[in-house]
């Protein structure tokens, strides 16, 4: 049975969740968010920032803790924005917009990132934990993984599973970068990883497009 929620005195259907057990939505949100962000983060400017900070401070644990705190805060807000947008703007056109955003993310993922020198240099006045927390939170603003988190929040309308998944994905990609530094960039085939991430974004976008259009029955 379709789930319902009340908006401005009207009951509207959550069309994306029809005939699905309640436990599957958070689990799917968690797993999809983890996979999408872990792949998209490889070679991303925030991963490059992790390498810069690890090289500068040579204290991996505070840097990892800073990445975790910054990502948790940033992605909670991003997932919340996505969920609230989906609640307020629920409608056929908005579901098409979310589908299109995943397709656009597929193209964006194929573009290599680079870290501007001033972005990497700003946090040197602080200790490793505070520097990492501030730098990651700011650099992540408008980054592809934050935009992906907003889209995932709109897709699943489940803030905590999306936040947990995207944060886990960030840690999967960035913890090895902190400890291995540039070696991970040298050894990982970034072109292949970007292609896989792009295909995953594209698959999600096309699936949402087909589902919204009613092509999946």
Secondary structure by P-SEA (a helix, b strand, c coil): cbbbbbcccbbbbccccccccaaaaaaaaaaaaaaaaaaaacccaaaaaaaaaaaacccaaaaaaaaaaaaaaaaaaaaaaaaaaaaaaccaaaaaaaaaaaaaaaaaaabbbbbccccccccccccaaaaaaaaaaaaacccaaaaaaaaaaaaccccaaaaaaaaaaaaaacaaaaaaccccccccaaaaaaaaaaaaaaaaaaaaaaaaacccc
